[in-house]
């Protein structure tokens, strides 16, 4: 049998629906909704999407022992 090599270039997407972002972070959607400190981005057409770079920043802050964004999220949730 001969072997073949394929070069595939995959363009990762930056914006994701809430369920996709939760999966990206390894969390169930309800937990993600409760803990994720960033607001979704309102896209043209009305879709609210999560910036996966925000997910990366959040995870990095958790790894570094910093959870600075939760204070803002708590205050925002109290205002609702």
Order of alpha helices (4+ residues) and beta strands (2+ residues): beta-alpha-alpha-beta-beta-alpha-alpha
